[in-house]
Amino acid sequence: MNYSRFINAVSAARRVSPIRALTELLQRSPPTMISLATGMPSPNMFPFESANFTIKGGQSITFGQETMKRALQYSASAGIPELISWMKDLQKCLHNPPSMNYSPEQGQMDLCVTNGSQEGLSKVLEMLISPGDTVLLDCFTYSGTLASLKPLGCKLLGITSDQHGIIPQSLSDTLSRWKPEDAKDPSSDIPKVLYTIPNGGNPTGASMTAERKMEVYQIARKYDLLIIEDDPYFFLQFQKPWAPSFLALDVDGRVLRTDSFSKILSSGIRIGFLSGPKPLVDRIVLHIQSSTMHCSTFSQILVSELLQQWGQSGFLAHVDRVIEFYSKQRDAMQMSAEKWLKDLVEWNIPSAGMFFWMKLKGISDSHQLISEKALQKEVLLVPGQVFMVDSSAPCAYVRAAYSLSTPEQIDQGFQRLAALIKESE
């Protein structure tokens, strides 16, 4: 693929930071290397000496003095080597990307660590999008993505979706205003990027089937689109076997995938990872060099030590425990919805993620009801407007999350919501 066609002028102008390069060179050098070059602070002056972490199940992780010195020091912008290696093995196990064995020029899959998947997503968009570009995305999508896209001055085209995600025919119909050969014309305004959340979509809870993904991928090939596969809820899929990811289908090197440990290990340690064609991942790493410099070394070593201790089988066993919890939470919300909202609201039961996407019957716009009246009744939900390309348009939907509240709180919350809807009729 011609990746230069997708990279905007700002990203193309990025160059390797000489100081960052020296830092990474030093960390790969033998102990006999004498460095008078880098501005690293002396770890002997850091006040933290050791730490011990107790892991559920009786295991523990200990940072001795030497490990602590490393954890508190600068590290490589792409991530610490042992964590990158572990996560590449994980991607091979879970997705087995066809591009794993390609040459770098062909789009060989590479990987870097990010401050949660949000940083990876934000930097991908800033690499690819120029003012005036057209971006394709689900008609209802993650508000954080919209917040990243709108300042970039691009045009957003919403693609109709249902409980199984993007509808391929809607994508084809939207792209039919262009010819596939327009992708070879630098002056054409044909879209270059398709963004989607394939599992447990935020806010809709939608999950794409394998058949849909394949259809969408073939359309992307026809029109030479890059696919941004934003998949923070991948590990919260309730039904097995899991459908193949876009990364698993990617024979061209046209998928950039963001993953997150926020939902399964910790949201506060801010560890995510970005997988995709090496020429594009390299551009992201250059951006990291000049912005955050690297993800927290402390967080990376902590996660790496845990994953090395668990191994893949232990990690996936933990994932199963997480799935069991959220599956029960989902079922509790479904039961309460049936109990209180059956005649007032329409919804689909999500097969992944953390959210119910509910359409209020007889109410054209949920904003005032949810933002003002529900708040007064002490029940928090999110009005559907914030997930729309045009946030000023009326929207009858609300998003309800089952991740944090107890089943009793969910039940009481829906009872309050039902009363509000009835009052508004």
C-alpha positions as CSV (number, residue, x, y, z in Angstrom):
1,M,0.0,0.0,0.0
2,N,1.0,3.6,-0.6
3,Y,1.0,4.8,3.0
4,S,2.2,8.3,2.1
5,R,-1.2,9.0,0.6
6,F,-2.8,8.7,4.1
7,I,-0.2,10.6,6.2
8,N,-0.9,14.3,6.5
9,A,1.7,17.1,6.2
10,V,2.2,17.6,9.9
11,S,2.9,13.9,10.5
12,A,5.1,13.6,7.4
13,A,7.2,16.5,8.8
14,R,8.0,14.7,12.1
15,R,11.6,13.6,12.6
16,V,13.3,11.4,15.2
17,S,14.1,13.3,18.4
18,P,17.9,13.0,18.8
19,I,17.7,13.0,22.6
20,R,15.0,10.3,22.6
21,A,17.1,8.2,20.2
22,L,20.1,8.6,22.6
23,T,17.9,7.5,25.6
24,E,16.8,4.4,23.8
25,L,20.4,3.6,22.6
26,L,21.6,3.9,26.2
27,Q,19.0,1.4,27.4
28,R,20.1,-1.1,24.8
29,S,23.8,-0.6,25.6
30,P,26.1,-2.8,27.8
31,P,26.7,-1.8,31.4
32,T,30.2,-0.7,30.4
33,M,28.9,2.2,28.3
34,I,29.7,5.6,29.8
35,S,27.0,8.2,28.9
36,L,27.8,11.8,29.0
37,A,25.0,12.6,26.5
38,T,21.6,12.1,28.0
39,G,19.8,14.4,30.5
40,M,18.4,11.5,32.6
41,P,18.1,12.4,36.3
42,S,20.0,10.2,38.7
43,P,17.7,7.5,40.1
44,N,19.7,7.6,43.3
45,M,18.0,10.9,44.1
46,F,14.5,9.5,43.7
47,P,12.8,9.0,47.2
48,F,11.1,5.7,46.3
49,E,13.1,2.6,47.1
50,S,10.8,-0.4,46.8
51,A,7.2,-1.5,46.4
52,N,5.1,-4.6,46.9
53,F,1.8,-5.3,45.2
54,T,-0.6,-8.0,46.3
55,I,-2.5,-9.7,43.4
56,K,-5.8,-11.3,43.8
57,G,-5.4,-15.1,44.3
58,G,-2.5,-14.7,46.7
59,Q,0.3,-13.8,44.2
60,S,2.5,-10.7,44.6
61,I,4.9,-8.5,42.6
62,T,7.9,-6.9,44.3
63,F,9.9,-3.9,43.0
64,G,13.3,-4.1,44.6
65,Q,15.7,-1.1,44.4
66,E,17.1,-1.8,40.9
67,T,13.6,-2.5,39.4
68,M,12.3,0.6,41.1
69,K,15.1,2.7,39.7
70,R,14.2,1.5,36.2
71,A,10.5,2.0,36.8
72,L,11.0,5.6,37.8
73,Q,13.3,6.4,34.9
74,Y,12.7,7.5,31.3
75,S,12.2,4.7,28.8
76,A,11.7,4.0,25.1
77,S,8.9,5.9,23.4
78,A,7.5,2.8,21.8
79,G,7.3,0.9,25.1
80,I,9.6,-1.3,27.2
81,P,10.8,-4.2,25.1
82,E,9.5,-7.1,27.2
83,L,5.9,-5.6,27.2
84,I,6.0,-5.1,23.5
85,S,7.2,-8.6,22.9
86,W,4.5,-10.0,25.2
87,M,1.7,-8.1,23.5
88,K,2.9,-9.0,20.0
89,D,2.6,-12.7,21.1
90,L,-0.8,-12.0,22.4
91,Q,-1.9,-10.4,19.2
92,K,-0.6,-13.4,17.3
93,C,-2.5,-15.7,19.6
94,L,-5.8,-13.8,19.5
95,H,-5.8,-12.4,15.9
96,N,-2.9,-14.1,14.0
97,P,-2.6,-11.1,11.6
98,P,-1.7,-12.1,8.1
99,S,0.7,-9.1,8.0
100,M,2.7,-10.4,10.9
101,N,5.3,-11.9,8.5
102,Y,5.2,-9.2,5.9
103,S,8.2,-6.9,5.3
104,P,8.0,-3.4,6.8
105,E,7.4,-1.9,3.4
106,Q,4.4,-4.2,2.8
107,G,2.8,-3.2,6.0
108,Q,4.2,-5.6,8.5
109,M,2.3,-5.5,11.8
110,D,4.1,-3.5,14.5
111,L,3.0,-2.4,18.0
112,C,3.6,0.4,20.4
113,V,2.4,1.1,24.0
114,T,0.1,4.1,24.5
115,N,-1.4,6.0,27.5
116,G,-4.6,4.0,27.2
117,S,-6.2,3.4,23.9
118,Q,-7.4,7.0,23.8
119,E,-3.9,8.3,23.2
120,G,-3.3,5.9,20.4
121,L,-6.6,6.8,18.8
122,S,-6.0,10.5,19.2
123,K,-2.6,10.3,17.6
124,V,-3.8,8.1,14.7
125,L,-6.5,10.7,13.9
126,E,-3.9,13.5,14.1
127,M,-1.6,11.6,11.8
128,L,-4.2,10.8,9.1
129,I,-6.7,13.7,9.0
130,S,-6.2,17.1,7.3
131,P,-8.7,20.0,7.2
132,G,-11.4,19.3,4.7
133,D,-10.9,15.5,4.7
134,T,-14.0,13.3,5.0
135,V,-14.1,10.6,7.7
136,L,-16.6,7.7,7.7
137,L,-17.9,6.5,11.1
138,D,-21.0,5.0,12.8
139,C,-23.9,7.4,12.9
140,F,-23.7,7.1,16.8
141,T,-20.2,6.9,18.0
142,Y,-17.9,7.5,21.0
143,S,-18.0,11.1,22.2
144,G,-14.2,11.1,22.8
145,T,-13.6,10.3,19.1
146,L,-15.9,13.2,18.1
147,A,-14.0,15.5,20.4
148,S,-10.7,14.5,18.7
149,L,-12.1,14.8,15.2
150,K,-14.1,18.0,15.2
151,P,-11.1,20.4,15.9
152,L,-9.3,18.9,12.9
153,G,-11.7,20.6,10.5
154,C,-12.8,17.4,8.8
155,K,-16.2,16.4,7.4
156,L,-17.9,13.6,9.2
157,L,-20.2,11.2,7.4
158,G,-22.3,8.9,9.6
159,I,-22.9,5.4,8.3
160,T,-26.2,3.7,9.3
161,S,-25.7,1.0,11.9
162,D,-27.9,-1.5,13.8
163,Q,-27.3,-4.0,16.7
164,H,-24.7,-5.7,14.5
165,G,-22.7,-2.5,13.8
166,I,-22.1,-0.8,10.4
167,I,-24.5,-1.9,7.7
168,P,-22.3,-2.7,4.7
169,Q,-25.0,-1.6,2.2
170,S,-25.1,1.8,3.9
171,L,-21.3,2.1,3.6
172,S,-21.5,1.2,-0.1
173,D,-24.3,3.7,-0.7
174,T,-22.4,6.5,1.0
175,L,-19.2,5.7,-1.0
176,S,-21.1,5.4,-4.3
177,R,-20.8,9.2,-4.9
178,W,-17.1,8.5,-5.6
179,K,-15.4,6.1,-8.0
180,P,-12.8,3.7,-6.6
181,E,-10.2,5.1,-9.0
182,D,-10.6,8.5,-7.2
183,A,-8.4,7.1,-4.5
184,K,-5.5,7.5,-6.9
185,D,-6.2,11.2,-7.5
186,P,-4.5,13.4,-4.8
187,S,-7.0,16.2,-5.5
188,S,-10.0,14.0,-4.9
189,D,-12.1,14.4,-1.7
190,I,-12.8,10.7,-1.5
191,P,-12.7,9.5,2.2
192,K,-9.5,7.8,3.3
193,V,-10.5,6.6,6.8
194,L,-13.3,4.5,8.3
195,Y,-13.6,4.5,12.1
196,T,-15.6,2.0,14.0
197,I,-15.9,0.3,17.4
198,P,-16.5,-3.4,16.4
199,N,-17.4,-4.9,19.8
200,G,-19.7,-3.6,22.5
201,G,-19.9,-0.2,20.7
202,N,-19.9,2.9,22.7
203,P,-22.7,4.0,23.0
204,T,-24.8,1.5,21.1
205,G,-23.5,-1.8,22.5
206,A,-23.4,-3.1,18.9
207,S,-21.0,-5.9,17.9
208,M,-20.2,-6.7,14.3
209,T,-20.5,-10.3,13.0
210,A,-17.6,-11.9,11.1
211,E,-19.7,-11.7,7.9
212,R,-20.2,-8.0,8.3
213,K,-16.5,-7.4,9.0
214,M,-15.5,-9.2,5.9
215,E,-18.0,-7.2,3.8
216,V,-16.8,-3.9,5.2
217,Y,-13.2,-5.0,4.7
218,Q,-13.8,-5.7,1.0
219,I,-15.5,-2.3,0.6
220,A,-12.4,-0.8,2.2
221,R,-10.2,-2.6,-0.3
222,K,-12.3,-1.4,-3.2
223,Y,-12.1,2.3,-2.2
224,D,-8.6,2.0,-0.5
225,L,-9.7,3.0,2.9
226,L,-7.8,2.7,6.1
227,I,-9.8,1.1,8.9
228,I,-9.4,2.3,12.5
229,E,-10.5,-0.6,14.6
230,D,-11.1,1.0,18.1
231,D,-11.7,-2.1,20.3
232,P,-11.5,-1.3,24.0
233,Y,-14.3,-3.8,24.7
234,F,-12.7,-6.7,22.9
235,F,-12.1,-8.5,26.2
236,L,-15.7,-8.0,27.3
237,Q,-17.3,-10.2,24.6
238,F,-19.8,-12.5,26.4
239,Q,-20.2,-15.2,23.7
240,K,-17.5,-17.4,22.4
241,P,-16.0,-18.1,20.0
242,W,-15.3,-14.4,19.4
243,A,-15.7,-13.1,15.8
244,P,-12.4,-12.5,13.9
245,S,-11.2,-8.9,14.2
246,F,-10.5,-6.6,11.3
247,L,-6.8,-7.1,12.2
248,A,-7.3,-10.9,11.7
249,L,-8.7,-10.2,8.2
250,D,-6.1,-7.6,7.2
251,V,-4.2,-9.0,4.2
252,D,-3.3,-5.6,2.9
253,G,-2.0,-3.8,6.0
254,R,-4.8,-1.3,6.1
255,V,-6.0,-1.8,9.7
256,L,-4.9,0.3,12.7
257,R,-6.1,-1.3,15.8
258,T,-6.3,0.2,19.4
259,D,-6.5,-2.1,22.4
260,S,-6.9,-1.2,26.1
261,F,-6.2,-2.8,29.4
262,S,-8.3,-0.2,31.1
263,K,-11.4,-2.4,31.4
264,I,-9.7,-5.5,32.6
265,L,-6.6,-4.5,34.6
266,S,-6.9,-0.9,35.6
267,S,-8.1,2.3,33.9
268,G,-5.8,4.5,36.1
269,I,-2.5,2.9,35.1
270,R,-3.2,4.1,31.5
271,I,-1.9,1.2,29.4
272,G,-3.1,0.6,25.9
273,F,-1.5,-0.6,22.7
274,L,-1.7,0.3,19.1
275,S,-1.2,-2.4,16.4
276,G,-0.9,-1.7,12.7
277,P,1.4,-1.3,9.6
278,K,4.9,-0.5,10.7
279,P,5.2,2.6,8.5
280,L,2.2,4.1,10.3
281,V,3.1,2.9,13.8
282,D,6.5,4.5,13.3
283,R,4.8,7.8,12.7
284,I,2.8,7.5,15.9
285,V,6.0,6.8,17.8
286,L,7.6,10.0,16.4
287,H,4.5,11.9,17.7
288,I,4.9,10.2,21.2
289,Q,8.5,11.3,21.2
290,S,7.5,14.9,20.9
291,S,4.5,14.9,23.2
292,T,4.1,12.4,26.1
293,M,7.7,11.0,25.5
294,H,6.5,7.5,26.6
295,C,3.9,5.8,28.6
296,S,4.6,5.5,32.4
297,T,7.6,3.2,32.8
298,F,6.3,2.3,36.3
299,S,2.9,1.2,34.8
300,Q,4.5,-0.7,32.0
301,I,6.8,-2.7,34.3
302,L,4.0,-3.4,36.7
303,V,1.8,-4.7,33.9
304,S,4.7,-6.6,32.3
305,E,5.5,-8.3,35.6
306,L,1.9,-9.3,36.1
307,L,1.6,-10.7,32.6
308,Q,4.9,-12.6,32.7
309,Q,3.7,-14.1,36.0
310,W,0.3,-15.1,34.6
311,G,1.4,-16.2,31.2
312,Q,-1.2,-16.1,28.3
313,S,-3.3,-18.8,29.9
314,G,-3.4,-16.9,33.3
315,F,-4.3,-13.7,31.5
316,L,-7.1,-15.2,29.6
317,A,-8.4,-16.9,32.7
318,H,-8.5,-13.4,34.3
319,V,-10.4,-12.2,31.2
320,D,-13.0,-14.9,31.7
321,R,-13.5,-13.8,35.3
322,V,-14.0,-10.2,34.1
323,I,-16.5,-11.4,31.4
324,E,-18.4,-13.4,34.0
325,F,-18.9,-10.3,36.2
326,Y,-20.0,-8.0,33.3
327,S,-22.2,-10.6,31.9
328,K,-24.1,-10.8,35.2
329,Q,-24.3,-7.0,35.3
330,R,-25.7,-7.0,31.8
331,D,-28.3,-9.6,32.8
332,A,-29.3,-7.6,35.9
333,M,-29.8,-4.5,33.7
334,Q,-31.9,-6.5,31.2
335,M,-34.1,-7.8,34.0
336,S,-34.6,-4.3,35.4
337,A,-35.4,-3.0,32.0
338,E,-38.0,-5.7,31.5
339,K,-39.5,-4.9,34.9
340,W,-39.7,-1.1,34.6
341,L,-39.2,0.0,31.0
342,K,-40.8,-2.6,28.8
343,D,-43.6,-0.4,27.5
344,L,-41.6,2.8,27.6
345,V,-38.3,2.1,25.9
346,E,-36.8,0.0,23.0
347,W,-33.5,-1.7,23.3
348,N,-31.3,-4.5,22.1
349,I,-29.4,-6.8,24.5
350,P,-25.7,-6.2,24.1
351,S,-23.3,-9.1,23.5
352,A,-20.3,-7.2,24.7
353,G,-19.2,-4.0,26.5
354,M,-20.8,-2.0,29.2
355,F,-23.8,-0.3,27.7
356,F,-27.5,-0.5,26.9
357,W,-28.6,1.9,24.1
358,M,-32.3,2.8,24.7
359,K,-34.8,4.6,22.6
360,L,-37.5,6.4,24.6
361,K,-40.9,5.9,23.1
362,G,-43.0,9.0,22.4
363,I,-40.1,11.4,23.3
364,S,-38.3,13.0,20.4
365,D,-35.4,14.4,22.3
366,S,-34.0,13.0,25.6
367,H,-31.7,15.8,26.4
368,Q,-33.8,17.8,28.9
369,L,-35.2,14.7,30.5
370,I,-31.8,13.2,31.1
371,S,-29.7,16.2,31.7
372,E,-32.1,18.1,34.0
373,K,-35.0,16.1,35.3
374,A,-33.2,12.8,35.8
375,L,-30.4,14.6,37.5
376,Q,-32.9,16.1,40.0
377,K,-34.2,12.6,40.6
378,E,-30.7,11.4,41.3
379,V,-30.2,9.1,38.4
380,L,-27.4,9.7,35.9
381,L,-27.6,8.6,32.3
382,V,-26.1,10.1,29.1
383,P,-28.4,11.7,26.5
384,G,-27.9,10.4,23.0
385,Q,-27.1,13.8,21.5
386,V,-23.5,13.7,22.7
387,F,-22.8,10.7,20.5
388,M,-24.0,12.3,17.3
389,V,-22.1,14.0,14.6
390,D,-24.6,16.9,14.8
391,S,-25.0,17.3,18.6
392,S,-27.6,20.0,18.1
393,A,-30.1,17.6,16.5
394,P,-32.8,16.0,18.6
395,C,-32.2,12.4,19.8
396,A,-34.6,10.0,21.5
397,Y,-31.8,7.7,22.8
398,V,-30.1,7.4,26.1
399,R,-27.0,5.4,27.2
400,A,-27.2,3.4,30.4
401,A,-24.0,1.8,31.8
402,Y,-24.1,-1.4,33.9
403,S,-20.4,-1.5,34.7
404,L,-20.2,0.3,38.1
405,S,-23.6,0.2,39.9
406,T,-24.9,-2.8,41.8
407,P,-28.0,-4.7,40.5
408,E,-30.0,-3.1,43.3
409,Q,-28.9,0.4,42.2
410,I,-29.6,-0.4,38.5
411,D,-33.1,-1.5,39.5
412,Q,-33.8,1.6,41.5
413,G,-32.3,3.8,38.7
414,F,-34.6,2.3,36.1
415,Q,-37.6,2.7,38.4
416,R,-36.8,6.4,38.7
417,L,-36.3,6.7,34.9
418,A,-39.7,5.0,34.3
419,A,-41.4,7.4,36.5
420,L,-39.8,10.4,34.7
421,I,-40.8,9.1,31.3
422,K,-44.4,8.6,32.4
423,E,-44.4,12.2,33.8
424,S,-43.2,13.5,30.5
425,E,-45.9,11.7,28.4
